Amino acid sequence: MTAIGHRILSVTTDPVAKTLTLVWDDGSSSLKQMAPLIGTRRVFKPLADVEIFCQARIINDGRAIAWDDDIDMCADALWFDAHPEQNPFTSHSSAAE
């Protein structure tokens, strides 16, 4: 499977740490730190509310996570955040540079 197209099997929220633990279709897991987004991006500010943050759910057959009709994150973006070396849309510097 290519990096694009992974599906999220489960999401667990930690409202204190403001993190998401994602389990992927390949069996791996990753941790997404949401505090920086909540603190800097207007669309994510409602997630500062613990009740709203804990409502994270998988949508579109694992292709995204959503909290409501206005807040969502696509699986590809979350995958590439956790696996930047697999992102075909950015350049990767080598250790020799």
C-alpha positions, -999 to 999 in steps of 0.1 A, spaced: 0 0 0 12 35 -8 14 61 19 -17 78 5 -48 58 13 -42 45 48 -74 43 69 -78 50 106 -92 21 125 -96 38 159 -91 71 176 -86 77 214 -86 111 229 -67 123 259 -84 156 268 -58 165 294 -28 162 271 -49 172 241 -37 143 220 -52 118 197 -40 82 195 -47 68 161 -45 31 151 -40 26 114 -50 -2 90 -14 -15 89 -15 -21 126 7 8 135 -3 36 158 6 73 161 1 102 185 -12 135 172 -5 166 194 -36 188 191 -26 215 215 -6 235 190 -35 235 165 -60 244 192 -38 273 203 -31 287 169 -58 277 144 -92 293 147 -111 263 133 -97 241 161 -103 265 190 -136 248 200 -116 217 208 -103 234 239 -136 224 254 -131 189 269 -166 177 260 -161 187 223 -126 173 222 -137 139 234 -163 136 206 -137 128 180 -150 101 157 -140 83 125 -158 92 94 -157 83 57 -148 47 63 -116 57 81 -105 84 58 -110 112 83 -117 122 119 -144 147 128 -158 164 158 -187 182 141 -197 195 107 -170 222 109 -140 204 123 -123 175 107 -89 162 97 -82 139 68 -63 106 72 -36 114 47 -27 146 65 -26 128 99 -5 99 83 20 123 68 23 142 100 33 109 117 54 97 88 69 128 71 95 106 53 66 91 33 51 124 22 55 126 -16 45 162 -16 75 175 4 112 173 -2 133 152 22 168 162 31 194 135 35 216 132 66 246 140 43 233 175 35 
